[in-house]
Amino acid sequence: MKIEALHIYPVKSVGGMPVRSAVITPSGSLRGDREWIVVADDDQVRWQGDIPQLTLLSAKLDGEKLSVRNRAGETVNIDADHAGRDRCVMQYGFDFPAVDAGDEMAEAISDWTGHAVRLVRVGEAAHRWPKLNPVHVVSDKSHAALNDRLADKGQPTVEIERFRPNVILSVEHAWQEEEVSTIDFGDARLVLTEPSVRCVLPNISRETAQVAREPLYTIATMSRERTSGRKASFGIYSRAEGVHLTVGERVVSMVCSH
């Protein structure tokens, strides 16, 4: 087993970026991941389930700059430590202090999505929720098993990015990531806590923002085949410990969960 790929999503519910290495924060997240969020005028977080058009945008952290881009290539840049207006936003049922990214960014995202929204930075505090396990783990073999089942049904296969994983593991067999509780690398550990119960996001096309029935229907079927009564699950939520994760790192040891 090894780390096949790593992804960071600077803005929650917006496309992210591949990275070769990711620094682990004291909160157990990956530095720069989902530290910016899209909110409406009521300061409530908005996500792809509310605004599917967010999937057509991508965000990138490049040194001290955050860039948000649409499919036409239009881009708005701001400083990653932008000192904007203080706000208080609601996420996971809790209030979080945040910093507004400014009118130019708000107007661009609102125009691109057709919804009146603003971008705010919560920072690492976004992951300081006791029950939150912020690192999303999936595996190549589980993804292949899902696509094989979809193909057998005459349904289109789906790209792994639809699941917005932070860590893509190369494993020996499908669903192996569900069989372990901890995975140790050189100077890092992933504590795998619970299956990632899936919402509508995997059904949203990253090309058109159209919402389909699949792959969530098939994910639900395959989940019940593995465990009776199980909700539609794909991947594992985890919390990271240690210094950093790096693409290509092989597992040093792991503990089976059952």
Buried (B, 14 or more C-beta within 10 A) or exposed (E): BEBBBBBBBBBBBBBBBEBEBBBBBEBBBBBBBBBBBBBBEEBEBBBBBBBBBBBBBBBBBEEEEBBBBBBEEEEBBBEBEBEBEEBEBEBEEEEBEBBBBBEEBBBBBBEBBEBEBBBBBBBBBBBBBEEBBBBBBBBBBBBEBBBEBBEEEEBEBBEBBBBBBBBBBBBEEBBBBBBBBBBBBEBBBBBBBEBBBBEEBBBBBBEEBEBBEBBBBBBBEBBBEEEEEBEBBBBBBBBBBBEBBBBEBEBEEBEEEE
